[in-house]
Structure formats: C-alpha cells, structure tokens
Amino acid sequence: MESAILEIIAAIKAGGHELDAAWLDRLLRRHNRTTHDATRRVAKRRLLPYYLSTKANDPDRWESWQVDPATEQALLRILKVKPRRTASGVATITVITRPWPCSSDCLYCPNDVRMPKSYLSDEPACQRAERNFFDPYLQVRSRLVALSEMGHVTDKVELIVLGGTWSDYPRAYQLWFVSELFRAVNDFGESRVAGEHPEERDRRYRACGLTYNKDELLRRTGDVQRQVDEGLLSYNEAIRQIGGSDAWRAVEAWQQATTDDLLREHARNEEAAHRVVGLTIETRPDLISPETAREMRELGCTKVQMGIQSLDQHILEANQRRVSVAQIADAFCALRLAGFKIQVHFMANLLGATPEADKADYLRLVSDERFLPDEVKLYPCCLVQSSRLGACYADGSWQPYGEDELMDLLVADTLATPAYTRISRMIRDISSTDIVAGNKRTNLRQMVEARIARLGAPVHEIRMREVATTDVDPAALRLDCVAYRTTVSDERFLQWVTDDGHIAAFLRLSLPREGTQAMIREVHVYGRVASLGSSERGGAQHAGLGRQLVEEACAQAREAGFSAINVISSVGTRGYYRNLGFGTAGLYQQRSLTTDAQADTGQTQT
C-alpha cells in the first residue's frame, strides 16, 4: 500500500503526467500483479483511508513521505472515490426515521415492517439506518466517516430526513431527531473522537433489547411480515405491535428533546467546523399548512419533499391516495410563501394511468401556476412483494409499461422540464430482487439521457446542465434570469451559465403578490466542494458567484418595490448572510432594501 502511495506522490511532484483514472488503474493493476495469491490488495478505496490513517497515527512515517500542501491537494483529488457525491457543492447525508404508523395507506406503497412506510430494508440508506438502530446521531456520524475516507470534503453538509411522513411523528421525537442530527455534525472533527462514542450508544440500544442482526430481525418480524403480505394485518397494526415492544418503549423514554436542546445545537453549528447548509424533510401535502410550515422552519428546515404522485384526481382516488388536487395546490402556496424549496415525488404508471395521460399530467405539474416545483423525483411505479398493488397485477388491472413506453415517457418529461426545475431522481434504490414487476434498470436515467443526446433536443432541466466536477472559469460565465409566475408570487431564477448553457450557480428569488418583503428561497453554487474559508480555485466554489447573485436579487427586489428581502438561511449559513448585511428576523434573516437604496444614493439614515 505504501509503495503505491509513494509512486503516486512522486508522479505528482514530477509533473508531466496525465494523472487521471486510467493512469491510476494501470498503477494499481501493476502493483497487484506482484501479489502471490492474485488478490486485489491495493485498491483505490483502500488507498485514501491508509493515507489518512498514516497521517493521523504515524506522523513520523508520513513526514518521511514529504507531502507538501499542494501535493496533498492533488493526491486527495486523485484518490477521491465517487466524486459525484459532492459535485452539487455539498456533502449530502440521508437519514431514515424509525418505523412509525402512517396516516395514509396508498395502494402502491411497500409495507416492510422493518422500515417506515414506503421504504424497504434492502435500500442502501435503510440498511445504514437499521445498522444504526435508526439513530440520527449514529447515522450521520457513520456517513461522515465514510465520505471522509472516500476523500470528500464534509464540512458543508446537507441533511435529508426520509421515512414516510414526518408530520405523523410526535413533536418530542421530531425535536430529538433533529437535535441529534445537528449534534452529530457539531461533534464530528478531524480526530473523529469528539462527542459520544458510537460504541457507547450502540450498547445502550442493545441493553434495551434491540438488534440489527439480520437473522434475528427476520426471526422477530417474519411472522408479522407474512400476515401483512397476506392481508391479515395492516402495516399500521403491525408497526403498533412491533413498536409497542418493551425494547422500543425503553428507547422512547430517552428519544425526546426540547426546543431549548435544539436551539443549543443550532447555536453550536453556526461556528462549528462542519456546518449544516440544508435540512430537508419528507411529508404529505394534506399535512402542510402555514402552521406546520412554521414548525418545520423552527427545526431549521430549508427544503420540503412532498409526495404528490399525480395531479389527476381520478388516479389519486384509484390508488387510494388520500389527498386532493386542491390540497396539493394549497401546500405549494404555503411552502412557497414560507420560503421553502419544494421537491415533489411524481409517479408514472400508477393504477389507471396511461403513457399519454402521464405525459399530460407531468406537463400540468411543470406549467400550471398552482404547482411549478423546484425539484422532482420522477419515479415509475413498480410492484414489490409487500404492496397491495399485487392484487391488481394478479387480476390484470395494472401492468407495468414496457421499456420503450417508459423511455418515451421519461424523455418527454425531461424535455418538458423548465430551466428552474431539477429532476433529482428517476429510480428508487430498490433492489431488483424486491421488484416483482416494473423497471429493474438501475441505469434508467443514463438511458434516458443517451436517447435525448441522440435526438439532439435542447434540455433546460437543471441536473443535465450542472457543471458538476468540471472546472469553470468564472470570467466566462454570464448571468441569466428566468422569470415565471405562480398563484402567489412572481419568481425569478437567476443563474450563472456558460456559453453552452451549463449552470455553475443559481438563486431562487420570490416576489410575493402581497406584502413588502421579498424572499430568497435558495442559493446554490456547483462544482467541487471547497473547505469552509478556503481560497481553493479551479471550481465554482468560493469564486464569489453566490455573493453576486444575492446582490443582483436585492437589486431586482428593490426595483420591484420591496422594502426588505428575507432569506431562508440554513443554520450553518447564517454567518455567511450576516457578512452580506442580513440580520436576524424571526425564523429568517433579513436585509433592508431601503437602507441599500440610501447607500446607493449617498444618503444617511437618521
């Protein structure tokens, strides 16, 4: 392992080599040929942990390698595993809440009693959650360690909380869960020894009687799962039975927190080495109101994932989705006026749908002023063993679309997506072994993008235009503004783009029809993640693009007649916005545009 590291270091210092993935692969294969048992002992995924471990635990040996800062920066870039993980500008960490009864029971929804509603125990994030007893602190900490060992900068973290319907959980649990998320990020340092040791908390769960041993979990839940699959028990009945065990009751006794606990971790995070720059939660539109929006904002939430699935009332009813199109429209209004980024789940191939009807339904989502999401998770419906959709498949009333039909639909949806909307996903991380019928292609999105490329059709959707890990020259960017209307606001999507339309940064400005305060709903800069406070160049991060977007938003809001502008800042970005002249204003940060105007004209405020 050391000889491979030393050869890479020597090549970096020598220069003149194109040290790309192909070069590294050749080096690794050459080193592995020297092993007598033909095992792949020198692997990319092992090199970086070895380097970091040596630097931390064997400083004398590390010193002998003579790694200067510039060499180390190049080395870390070469050894980084899965660079796309932080290509969006932040390290994203998904956590799962514990299994809990759901206030809905949709026909297509999986019913895995080991998981919260709609999730399956074989999904990667769910596997991590179960191994960590669904504990938010342990989930975040383990993910931070894994990302760091893959070479990713993790001091800007976006937390995504999934698990059915967040609004169904008790408020005390919500406060505890989010407090622990922040505490995990706050405690994580370069030494990774701060805060509560993971083994201590692991023993605490075991002492209560919980386990993550797969065989033992199957023994405990197997009979209950069989009854759910056979329709003898509902998911909620099963969860109440399992969750009412002595083990979970013992855990519930300490899984609660107060608002003061949460605010204490918020305050810590403002100055922490690792900061939360986004917090997303998942819920249903019928549970969203101005009051619940405020409660989510108090937690530090900045984005809401909302499962709407369809805008066809007949389709919603056929699939026993207990929500109306009017409730969906009201939820969009409440979230937009509260400043949240809005990400929706939208499903094709539901019971009663056709490809042509699905195309029209998606077009309504991205063109009707009542909706217009910022992000979309566009999923084709598939049948899993525990879903009640199985009966419809058996009697022939539901059938999955063929591959060509599905591809044609997804291509049409992608091409219909406007410039201010991002299609975040096209498949769920469901194992093919869990899928009874429906799409099993894990590279579905790549297939869609390849077909679009062959068509040569223009794409406006954000994700296909991101600069990702590509280096950009800020001087070569131009500022573009896409204006659109919703039922409650005039929206402006400000974006820094290259000549060929690739996007390096953007800002979402909302100008509500009523009131005197504008709202910045999101500022996002793409490119490789740079450490907090670093002056690293070569990517879009820390090139001043975000600051310029904020100034442009303030100028446009002032010109539109607004006296102040708010920003739905995350806890970890409050300091950034203070430096841009924003002060605390309740659950937001605010900057006076009247003062800006006076400064521009040389006036003084009395």
C-alpha positions, 0 to 999 in steps of 0.5 A: 500500500505504501509503495503505491502511495509513494509512486503516486506522490512522486508522479505528482511532484514530477509533473508531466503526467496525465494523472487521471483514472486510467493512469491510476488503474494501470498503477494499481493493476501493476502493483497487484500483479506482484501479489502471490495469491492474485488478490486485489490488495491495493485498491483505490478505496483502500488507498485514501483511508491508509493515507489518512490513517498514516497521517493521523497515527504515524506522523513520523512515517508520513513526514518521511513521505514529504507531502507538501500542501499542494501535493496533498491537494492533488493526491486527495483529488486523485484518490477521491472515490465517487466524486459525484457525491459532492459535485452539487457543492455539498456533502449530502447525508440521508437519514431514515426515521424509525418505523412509525404508523402512517396516516395514509395507506396508498395502494402502491406503497411497500409495507416492510415492517422493518422500515417506515412506510414506503421504504424497504430494508434492502435500500442502501440508506435503510440498511445504514439506518437499521445498522444504526438502530435508526439513530440520527446521531449514529447515522450521520456520524457513520456517513461522515466517516465514510465520505471522509475516507472516500476523500470528500470534503464534509464540512458543508453538509446537507441533511435529508430526513426520509421515512414516510411522513414526518408530520405523523411523528410526535413533536418530542421525537421530531425535536430529538431527531433533529437535535441529534442530527445537528449534534452529530455534525457539531461533534464530528472533527478531524480526530473523529473522537469528539462527542459520544462514542458510537460504541457507547450508544450502540450498547445502550440500544442493545441493553434495551433489547434491540438488534440489527442482526439480520437473522434475528430481525427476520426471526422477530418480524417474519411472522408479522411480515407474512400476515401483512403480505397476506392481508391479515394485518395492516402495516399500521397494526403491525408497526403498533405491535412491533413498536409497542415492544418493551425494547422500543418503549425503553428507547422512547423514554430517552428519544425526546428533546426540547426546543431549548436542546435544539436551539443549543445545537443550532447555536453550536453549528453556526461556528462549528467546523462542519456546518449544516447548509440544508435540512430537508424533510419528507411529508404529505401535502394534506399535512402542510399548512402555514402552521406546520410550515412554521414548525418545520422552519423552527427545526431549521428546515430549508427544503420540503419533499412532498409526495404528490404522485399525480395531479389527476384526481381520478388516479389519486382516488384509484390508488387510494391516495388520500389527498386532493388536487386542491390540497396539493395546490394549497401546500405549494402556496404555503411552502412557497410563501414560507420560503421553502424549496419544494421537491415533489415525488411524481409517479408514472404508471400508477393504477389507471394511468396511461403513457399519454395521460402521464405525459399530460399530467407531468406537463400540468405539474411543470406549467400550471401556476398552482404547482411549478416545483423546484425539484422532482423525483420522477419515479415509475411505479413498480410492484414489490412483494409487500404492496397491495398493488399485487392484487391488481397485477394478479387480476390484470388491472395494472401492468407495468409499461414496457421499456420503450413506453417508459423511455418515451415517457421519461424523455418527454418529461425531461424535455418538458422540464423548465430551466428552474426545475431539477429532476433529482431522481428517476429510480428508487434504490430498490433492489431488483430482487424486491421488484416483482414487476416494473423497471429493474434498470438501475441505469434508467436515467443514463438511458434516458439521457443517451436517447435525448443526446441522440435526438439532439433536443435542447434540455433546460432541466437543471441536473443535465446542465450542472457543471458538476466536477468540471472546472469553470472559469468564472470570467466566462460565465454570464448571468441569466434570469428566468422569470415565471409566475405562480398563484402567489408570487412572481419568481425569478431564477437567476443563474450563472451559465456558460456559453453552452448553457451549463449552470455553475450557480443559481438563486431562487428569488420570490416576489410575493403578490402581497406584502413588502418583503421579498424572499430568497428561497435558495442559493446554490453554487456547483462544482467541487466542494471547497473547505469552509474559508478556503481560497481553493480555485479551479471550481465554482466554489468560493469564486464569489458567484453566490455573493453576486447573485444575492446582490443582483436579487436585492437589486431586482427586489428593490426595483420591484418595490420591496422594502426588505428581502428575507432569506431562508438561511440554513443554520450553518449559513447564517454567518455567511448572510450576516457578512452580506448585511442580513440580520436576524428576523424571526425564523429568517434573516433579513436585509433592508432594501431601503437602507441599500437604496440610501447607500446607493444614493449617498444618503444617511439614515437618521 
